[in-house]
Amino acid sequence: MKTWLCSICLTRNNFPPHYANNITEQSLPFELMGDYTTLEYVLPDKTANPANNSRPIFMIIVDTAISSDELVELKDSLQ
């Protein structure tokens, strides 16, 4: 089973079989490439119900192990 290591909680996780079957050394998913520092996942389309005022939720995870100057710039960018 092919696995990946979460750099936040250090937990080793299995890729789903349909995903893992297509991973080779020549064909890596973006999550395993060092050049990609940002990933965006799109969930299956689910129509929001206007009656319950559904709004999208955004979660931003920030690695704060950077210099204070970079952290200030990141904060400005996010705001």
C-alpha positions as CSV (number, residue, x, y, z in Angstrom):
1,M,0.0,0.0,0.0
2,K,1.4,3.4,-0.9
3,T,1.4,5.9,1.9
4,W,2.1,9.6,2.6
5,L,3.3,11.3,5.7
6,C,1.3,14.3,7.1
7,S,3.9,17.0,7.9
8,I,1.5,18.6,10.4
9,C,0.6,15.6,12.7
10,L,3.3,13.2,11.4
11,T,0.7,10.5,10.8
12,R,1.4,8.0,8.0
13,N,-1.7,7.6,5.8
14,N,-2.7,5.2,3.0
15,F,-3.6,6.6,-0.4
16,P,-7.0,5.3,-1.6
17,P,-6.4,2.3,-3.9
18,H,-7.8,4.0,-7.0
19,Y,-5.3,6.8,-6.5
20,A,-2.3,4.7,-5.4
21,N,-2.6,2.4,-8.4
22,N,-1.6,5.3,-10.7
23,I,1.5,6.5,-8.6
24,T,4.9,5.7,-10.0
25,E,8.3,7.3,-9.7
26,Q,7.8,8.9,-13.1
27,S,4.2,9.9,-12.3
28,L,3.9,11.4,-8.9
29,P,0.8,13.3,-7.6
30,F,1.3,17.0,-6.9
31,E,1.1,16.3,-3.2
32,L,4.4,14.5,-3.4
33,M,6.3,17.0,-5.5
34,G,8.5,19.5,-3.6
35,D,7.9,22.2,-6.2
36,Y,4.2,22.5,-5.3
37,T,3.8,24.3,-2.0
38,T,0.1,25.1,-2.4
39,L,-2.7,22.6,-3.3
40,E,-6.3,23.3,-3.9
41,Y,-8.8,20.5,-3.6
42,V,-12.3,20.7,-5.2
43,L,-15.1,18.8,-3.5
44,P,-17.9,17.2,-5.5
45,D,-20.4,19.8,-6.5
46,K,-23.2,20.0,-4.0
47,T,-25.9,22.6,-4.4
48,A,-26.2,24.8,-1.4
49,N,-29.6,25.1,0.0
50,P,-30.5,28.9,0.1
51,A,-33.1,28.2,2.8
52,N,-30.4,27.4,5.4
53,N,-28.0,30.2,4.3
54,S,-25.2,27.8,3.4
55,R,-21.9,29.5,2.8
56,P,-18.6,28.1,1.7
57,I,-16.0,27.4,4.3
58,F,-12.3,28.1,3.7
59,M,-9.5,26.5,5.8
60,I,-6.0,27.9,5.4
61,I,-3.2,26.0,7.0
62,V,0.0,28.0,7.5
63,D,3.4,26.6,8.3
64,T,4.8,29.2,10.6
65,A,8.3,27.9,10.7
66,I,9.5,30.8,8.5
67,S,11.4,34.0,9.2
68,S,9.4,36.9,10.8
69,D,9.7,39.0,7.7
70,E,8.2,36.2,5.6
71,L,5.4,35.7,8.2
72,V,4.5,39.4,8.0
73,E,4.3,39.3,4.2
74,L,2.2,36.1,4.4
75,K,-0.1,37.8,6.9
76,D,-0.5,40.8,4.6
77,S,-1.2,38.5,1.6
78,L,-3.8,36.5,3.5
79,Q,-5.6,39.6,4.8
